[in-house]
Amino acid sequence: MLPSSLPVPNLQRMALVQIAIRISNDASVVALTDKYGPISHILPDAASRLFLNETRTVRNMNDEKIIMSKPQVHHTIQVTHEFQRSPNYWWEQLVSRSISTLQLPKVMHRRILGATRAVSLEVDRWMQDHSVLWTVDPYLDLQSDLIWMPIGKIDRAKTAKSFIRNENIDIRIRYILACLYCYEDDVFSLWGRMALIEQAFVCELSQKNKVLKCWTLSAKGESVINWDDLNSVLGLYPLGLPIINEKLDKEMKKFRLVSFVVKGLIEFEYIYQCLSPEEFDSCSESLKVFPQYVLRYLLEWPFQGEFLKVASRGWTFLSPEGFHDLLKVIVFQRIMIGRDDFDYVHLLEEFWKQSPPRHKKSLRKSPIYDIVLLIVDTYIRGPSLSQLLLKHYRKNYLIYQYLRMRYIVFKEEEGIKEFQNLGFSMDSQVDVIKIWPDENLRSCSVYRKLNYCPNENR
């Protein structure tokens, strides 16, 4: 059921990724992203304005004023001047300006913009998974030193090892990284090199992080490292999965990985890094009965090109319910919000064309059926298609799921209340932007939720 290997990018694709990384590391782009968070690039500007029912072109600089606050950290960032548009707009302007200097064909500009958006989200996910590092140094800047795979994913293991060996990085940060990735030798070596005041800081911090606590108790000689305990918190801290999987019962190795794939809690490339060829074949065979979970991974950058090939082999096991859930993700979390890192309309057309009659028939009483037919049977594309879909979208929040990271974009307070009524608590960081166009309040919020299981559908 799994692709036989990770995709091997051609030269054009590798060049696209390198350009996107370079632009995302540009000082002006980083400054905007640091100030406004992922709200600046999750949604294309056109989709953001459509969602806020704000479609007119703003020409007067006094038309709109923007303030930003982060309610969860209880402070407000005051801007020094008025903005004509939202951060989505300015992010796209900065990226487009960088693209225009490259003297590439116009046809490439949109592809680079979409790739830069995907790369920026990959960076945001990495930072969220490593957010504990910023409790040591709030001004820590590691983005330009991240190590990337040619396909456009951060190589987390190589990046961690590079930072751990970098003597210019605070030793507490290096120690925490060694704990998160379960690099046993580095944990004990770095602990022994820390000053007492640094050890005390880590001990206090470890009370809020279970992986860090396990390793620190062991480093202090107060306990022996318990790999079963570490395995029990992998759902919260999966960075150490490759190491932990080698330490535990080999017979259960495959089943642990299958479980994490089903829950959407690990990086897709981990599957290829953790398993021998024989184990991989066995794991792939086991995942045949869970095709929707593998396909869910393949809707993420940079694996979308594998989606249709794998889908064509999975129809025997893909349930109508799984089919329905995948269609909802493609329509509402990709096409409707105007995601530009892949041609999702073509993907939907081909996926629908592949699907057996019984799967199509099972959807006839579902609202998604008419929506899919509208997309595949008409030639409406781009912002016009987003506008049409958003017009009939009745919720005051949008969801974009990127593996373990769930981003929810709210429209004004109604969106937050509507979402909370589903039973969710607002326990993660929320970035809020409020916009006043002609005295009519518009607001857009982004809520980050880590460790959300993408295979729960709401």
Number of C-alpha atoms within 10 A of each C-alpha: 21 23 15 12 10 15 14 10 14 11 10 9 15 16 14 20 25 20 19 26 23 13 25 27 19 15 11 14 21 17 12 18 20 11 15 20 19 24 26 25 24 21 23 22 22 19 23 24 20 19 26 18 14 14 13 8 8 13 10 9 12 13 16 21 19 20 18 20 18 18 12 12 11 7 10 12 11 10 12 7 9 13 18 19 20 22 22 23 18 18 23 20 14 16 21 16 12 18 20 12 8 10 8 10 8 10 8 11 17 14 17 23 23 19 26 28 28 28 26 24 19 17 20 18 21 15 15 16 19 15 13 19 17 14 11 16 12 10 8 13 9 11 15 13 11 17 16 16 12 19 19 23 19 18 14 18 14 14 16 20 16 15 21 24 12 12 10 9 13 15 20 22 20 25 26 26 25 25 22 24 22 22 19 14 9 18 23 18 13 17 22 13 13 15 11 11 9 14 18 12 12 21 16 11 17 19 13 11 15 19 25 24 18 21 28 25 15 16 19 14 10 10 12 12 16 11 16 13 12 21 19 12 13 19 19 16 22 21 24 20 24 18 15 20 19 13 13 13 11 12 9 11 18 21 15 16 22 20 13 18 22 21 19 25 24 23 18 17 12 16 23 17 10 18 19 11 11 9 17 19 16 14 21 20 13 16 23 19 15 20 24 25 21 24 24 23 23 21 23 19 19 21 19 20 16 17 19 18 13 18 19 13 14 21 18 11 14 20 18 18 13 19 21 18 18 20 19 17 19 19 21 19 17 24 24 25 27 25 22 21 21 21 15 19 20 12 17 20 15 13 18 18 12 13 16 12 10 10 18 15 11 15 16 11 9 10 9 17 16 12 16 18 12 15 19 16 10 9 9 13 14 16 17 15 20 23 22 15 18 20 12 9 14 7 14 19 21 23 18 18 19 21 23 21 23 20 22 23 27 25 23 20 14 13 20 20 14 15 20 12 10 9 8 11 9 14 10 12 15 22 21 24 21 19 23 15 17 10 10 9 12 18 20 25 24 26 22 22 19 18 19 20 19 21 17 9 9 8
